[in-house]
């Protein structure tokens, strides 16, 4: 159930980003190092997007759930992705977060944080 709901919010995030001019290149990229929810392109920039969703009664907001370990796994999975896709290696790289809060209400809140963390 949780996996399916995660896929739903990743799809919503993909549509949201496409509506703002990004092109989704990959969804749910998995490797032994981690997973990338969305890989997008905005002009000459490769954008790796982490999607988080939390209900109204969640212990903490969606953004606060991305700790240093999660960021490290995203960075490792991005390195793996770039090794497999040489055509993306020369692009500028950015890490964004799309956070959905109050997903169990009629009006979930969405927050798009561009350049949410540094990959170096």
ABEGO torsion letter per residue (X at the ends): XAAAAAAAAAAAAAAAAAAAGBBBABBGBBBAAEBBABBBBBEABBBBBBBBBBBAABABBAAAABBAAAAAAAAAAAAAAAAABAAAAABBBBBBBBBBBGAABABBBBBBBBGABBAX
